[in-house]
């Protein structure tokens, strides 16, 4: 049984837990490597082809595995030893990244796509396994602070990794060092996870689960049988459906509509990143006083208003300011979503249910992105931001109505 109280109080930091600290460092290290390789691959594709279609294809290839393999990965996370899954995932991805060293010409672009797809597919097993382990090793009143630490660490490492990608490629005039560094980050993560002690479940999950389809359906049944999980699923899905289109039009909006140089993209990203870090630190400090259900509804409404306001900003300075505030809102929103899920799912179902949520979010975002160009041509880029904001506000109303009656949420496995 898992219970989410309306408020919690604990002075014990998740960092006092050695196992969580090791997982956090491993996540930050591998996130740094991911950001380094992601940008390096985009630069490499652009150099080899100069084609936006090739770049878009790479993005799609990386996004597909989370949808295709997500739920099945979650079943196996619940079925087998989660630590072993994380170790295998890190080791395999480290080896696959080294395969990018052989992509030196346009005729080997297909090899890049295969390796990128394979690496993303293997990665779908790591994240739900890590999420389930974190739930095992921490107390419920530590989830909010832990989620905020993870997200803040990923933001910082992602920014540093992306920045270093440009520096490495620019100064060495080679893509080899970036891929080697990324491979090393997976091997470092592997070494850190080896040191993590994961408590054994009372009954091994492999004894409870047989096959794949039945456990998969059981996980879906849990989601639709819980009002709080369904609220998070619907609210999160609607939110990502709203944000997908505006996210894909982010760059052309700044360059073509606000009519400023491409260098302003960096200013906007730096502004939002700084806000994410600042807000993440604040969430860590006040985690014990935060009600995740209430934060989700409030932050979604604020996010919707801010995204819609981007449609009417008169110049890029206002756009930078608005996106700074968006960063302040996003950090507690993401931490609250994670906390509500962790506190509402029995650990034996964490892999399946968590993967189910990721698939819904990613699918909703991809669908929205796919129609962004058509929508922009019909109503204009500015109005797409207005529509996106309105959709997010609808998500806020949905989550408020679905979560309002519940001061306590109890899920029985």
N, C-alpha and C positions, 0 to 999 in steps of 0.2 A: 504494500500500500504506500502511495506517495501523496503527501499533502502539501498544498501551497497555502500558507497563511497569508492573510491580508497584509501583514507587515512582519518583518523579522528583525532580530537584533543580534549581532555577533561582533566581537572585537577581534576575532581571530582571522588574520589574513590568510587567503589561500596559499600565499608564498611560504607559510610555515609548514606546509605539506611538501615534503621533499619530492614526492612522486609528481605532483602537479607542477612544481618548479622545473623539473626535468622535461616534462611534456611541453611546457610553455616555451622553454629555450629551444627545444627541438622544432616546435612549430615556427618560431621566429626565424630560426636559421633556414628552414626549408622554404618559408615564405619569401625570404630574401632571394634565395636561389631561383624560385619560380618567377619573381618579378624580373630578375636579371635575364633569364632565358626568354621569357615572353616578349620583352621588348627587342632582345637581340634577334629573335626569329623574325619579327616584323621588319626589322632593319635589313636582315638577310634576304627575305622575300622581295622587299622593295629593290634591293640592289640587283638581285638576279633577274627580276622580271619587270620591275617598274609598273606592275599591274595592280590596280585596286581590287580587281576581281580575285587575284591570287591571294591578296591579303585577307579579303573577306572569307575566302575559302578556308584559310588557315583558322580563322576565328570560329567558323562553323564546325570544322573538324574537331576542334578542342572542346566545343560546347556539347556536341552530340552524346559523348559517352555518359555524361551525368544523367541524361534522360533515358538512354537505352539500357544502361547497366545499373542505374541507381538503386532501384528497388531490390534487384537480385543481389547486389552488393550488400545491402542492408540485411537481407536474410542470412547471408553467410557470416556477417559480423555477429549476428545473434546466435549463430550455430557453432562457430569455431572459436578458438582462442584468439581474443582480440589483440593481445600483445604480439602474437605471432603474425597476425594479419598486418599490423603496422610495420613490423620488421621486414616482412617480405615486400611490402609496398615500397618502402624506402630503398631497399636493395635493388629491386627491379627497376625502379625509376632512375636511380643513379646510373645503372648500366645503360638504360635507354637513352638518357641524355648524352652519353658519350657517343651514341650513334649519330648525333647531329654533326660530329666532326667530319663525317664522310659526305656531307651535303656541301659541295663546293661549286656546283654548276647547276644551271637551269634544268638540265635533263635528269637531275636527281631530286627534283622537287617532290616527286611522288614519294620518295623515301622519307622526306621531311614530314609529309602529311601522315604517313603510316606511323612514324615514330611519335609524332605529336598526339595522334589518336590513341596509340597504345599507352603512352604515358598518362594521358587524361583518364583512360579507362582504369588503369591500375590505381590512380589517385582516388577514384570513387570508393574504393574500399578503405582508404586510410582515414578520411575525415569522419565517417560514422563510427569507425572503431575507436578513434580518439575521443569522440563525444561520449561514447558509452563508458569508456574508461574514466574520463573526468567525472562523470556522474557517480561512478563506483567509489572513487577515492576522496571525494569532497562531501561536505555536509550541505544540505539544501540551502542554508543561510549564507553559503559562500559562493553560490552559483553566479549571482549578479556581479560581484567583484571579479570573479574568475573570468566571466565572459567579457567584461570590460577590458581586463588585462590582455586577454587573447586578441581582441579586436584592435586595441591600441598598438600592441606589439606588431600585429600584421600590417597595420597602416604604416608605421614607421619603417619596418623592414622592407615593405613594398616600395616606398618612396626611395629609400636608399638603394635598393636593388635596381630599380628603373634608372635612377640617376647614374649609377655606376656602369650600367650597360653602355650608355652613350660614351662615358669616359673611356672605358676599356676598348671599345670598338674604334673610337676616334683616335686614341693615342697609339694603339698597337696596329691599327689598320688590319685587324684580324678578328674573326669571330671565335677562334679556338679557345682563347683564355676564358671567355665568358661561359662556354659550355663546360669547361673543366672545373671552374669554380662552382657551377651549379651542381655538377655530379658530386663534388666534395661535400656540398651542403647536405645532400641526401645521406651520404655515408656518415657524416657527423650526427645527423638526426638519428640514424640507425644506432650509433654507439650510445646516444643518450637514452633512447627507448629501451635498450638492453638493460640499463640500470634501473628502470622503473619496475616497482613491485605492484602487480595488479592482484587484488584479493580474489581468491577463487569463489565462484558462485556456489551456493549450497548444493545445487543440482546442476551438473554440467549441461550447458545448453544443447550440446550435441545429442544428449539422451532425450531431450524434450522435443527436438525438431527432426522431422524426416521429410525428405523431398524439398521442393522449392515453392511450388504453387500454393500449397496449403498454408505454410507460414506467411507467405506473402499476403494472402487473403485475410489471414488473421490480423496482420498488422494494419491493413486497410479498415478492417472491422473495428479495431480499437479507435482509430481516428474518427470514424463516423459515429461511433458510439459515445464519444466524449464531447460535450458542448464546448469546453475550453479549447480542446485540440482542433475541433472543427472551426471555431472562431479564428484561431491563429492561422489555420490553413486557408480559409476563405479570405480573411483580411490580408494576409501576406501575398496570396495569389493575385488578388485584385490590385494591390499596391504595385507589384512588379509588372503587371499588365499595363498599369498607368505609366510607370516610369521608363519602361523599355523604349518607347518611341522618343521621349525627350532625351534620354541618354544617347541614343544613336545620332540625334540631331544636334548634340551639344557643340561639336566642333564647327559645322557649317553655320550654326546660329551666331557664334562669336565672330567668325571670319566674314561671312556674307551679309548677315543682317545687321550686326553691330558695327560691321565695317572697320575692323581693327586688324593689325598684323597677327600672324600666327603665334608670335611670342606671348601674346596675352593668354594663350591656353595654359602656359606655365603659371602665370599669376593667379588664374582662377583655381587651378589644381592645388597650388601652394596654400591659398587662402582656405580652401575646404579641408585640406589635410591638417592644417594647423588647428582648425576648429574641431576636427575629429579627435585629435590628440588631447586638446584642452578639455573637451567634453568627456572623453574617456577617463581622464584623470579625476575629474569631478565625480563621475559615476563611481569610481573606485572608493572615493572618500565617503560618499553618502549611500553606498550600496545597501546598508542595513535598513535605511529609512525609505527605500523605494518600493512602491507597489507596482510590479511589472504590468498587471492588467490595466491599471489606470494610466501608466506612462505610455503604453502602446496607443491607446485611444487619443490622448492629448498630442503626442508627438506626430501621429499620422495626420491629424487635422492641421497641425502647424506645418508639416511637410507639404501637404496638399496646397495650402495657401501660398507658401513660399514658391513652390514650383509654378503655380499659376501666375504669381506676381512677376516671374521672369518674362512672361509674355509682354509686359508693358514697361519694362525697364527702359529708360531713355538713352542710356549709354553703358559702356562696359564697366565703369566704376560702380554703378548700382548693381550690375550683374555679379561683380566680385563680392560686394557686400552681402547680397542675398545668398550667395552660395556659401559664404562664411557661416551665416546663420543656419543654413541647411546642414552643414557639418556639425554644428552644435546639437541639432535635433536628431541626426542619424545615429550617433553613438549610443545614447540611452535607448533609442528605439531598437536597435539590433541586439543590445545586451538584454533588454526586456523580453524580446521574442525568444532568445535562447534560454533564458531563465524559466520562462513559462513552460517551454517544452520539456526541459530537464526535470522540472518539478511535477510534471503531469504524466510522465511516462515511466512505467515500471522498467527497471534496468534490462530485464530479459527481452524487452521489445524495442529497446532504444535504437538499434541499428535499422530495423525495418521502418519504424515510424519516422525517424529522423531523415532517412533517405527518401521516404515518400514526400516529406515537406520540401526537400531540396529539388526533387523532380518537378513538383508543381510550380515552385518559384522560377526555376530555370525555363520551364516550358512557357509560362506566362510571359516572361521577359522576351524570349525568342520570338513568340508570336507577335508581340507588340513591335519589336524591332523590324520584323518582316514587313509589316504594313506601314512603317513610319514614312517611307518615301512616298507612297501613294497618298497617305493622309496629308503630308506636307504639300503635295502638289494640288490637292483639292481645297484645303482651307488655309494654307500658308504655314510657315514654320512657327511664327509667333503663336498662332492659334493652337498648334499642337501642344505647346507648353501649357496653355490654358486648359485644354482638354485633359492632359495628363494630370494636372493639379486637381481638377474636378474628380477624376477617377480615384485618386488617392484620398480625397475627402470623403468619397462614398465608402471607401475601405475603413476610414475612421469611424463613420457612423455604424457600419456593420459590426466592427469589433466592440464598440461601446454598447450596442444593444445586446450582443450575444454574451458579453462578459459582465454586464452590469449586475445581474441578480446574484452573482457568485462572489461571496466574500471568502469562501473556502472551496477548494476544488479537490475532490478525492477520487483517485483512480485506483481500482483494485485489479491486480494482475490475476 
